Amino acid sequence: MIDLIQITNDPALARRCDALPRMRLFVDLEVNGKAERQAGRNTFISTHRMEDVGRIKSQLQRSLLMVRVNPLHAGTPDELDAVLAQGADWVMLPMFQTPDELQAFSRIVAGRAPIVALLETAGALQSLDDWVDTPGLCEVFVGLNDLHLSLGCRFMFEPLGQGVLDRIAARVHAQGLRFGFGGIARLDEGLLPGRDVLAEHLRLGSQAVILSRTFHASEAVGSFEDQVRSIRGAESALAARTSGQVESDQLHVRKAIEAIAADLGQAA
């Protein structure tokens, strides 16, 4: 069962997530440089605060709490001390370019919590072999919003269609680490429908995906819990596919991504 990751600082939503199996809560403290980097794009800019770590952790009985801190900077030791003191289970480092950055982060964490490496730059992609054995690393999560921009792509899922994620997943699994990527819309929503994205998660052996804001933006088409149950039902069905069906679905997704990217290129 894939971890469904919910970004929130809402205690009520955190409790609802905690009542469901294999949910992971995510408090997002990354602000340094993010607004400038994603200016003009319809992406999530967090308003979470340090005190939200403890507020969300206090609501959880079985779900893990992951906290994304800022990219490595002079204040990272103090930031990590505060996050870990409030009970973060896992800590995520974003926007690193080099192995040295992730390894320095690992030394600061010093084994106090498992580390999630957020692979979202061309530099991190090119140097994967040099940092995937970093002490304390438990998961490599591919952030497609920034990675596709770093690679000069037009559509967020182009790296998936181009086989980039296949290579990352293979290397991460060979290291014995967890692998996850991107976000997912409701099953029949999104430029690339959530069902197609989920199919690729199953094919690649992904163990984590972030739920998009649409899952709890409105209850008009079903409750949050109903939407999660729909994802779980689709996950079970996709896991039962034959190898031929998996290959056929992969080809369908690749062609869909190519068509969407071409359309976006013409509209630019």
Secondary structure, DSSP 8 states (H G I E B T S, - for coil): --EEEEE---HHHHHHHHTSTTEEEEEE---TTHHHHTTTS--------HHHHHHHHTT-SSSEEEEE--SS-TTHHHHHHHHHHTT-SEEEE-S--SHHHHHHHHHHHTTSS-EEEEE-SHHHHHTHHHHTT-TTEEEEEE-HHHHHHHTT-SSTTHHHHTTHHHHHHHHHHHTT-EEEESEE--TT-TTTTHHHHHHHHHHHT--EEEE-THHHH--TT--HHHHHHHHHHHHHHHHT--HHHHHHHHHHHHHHHHHHHHHHHHH-
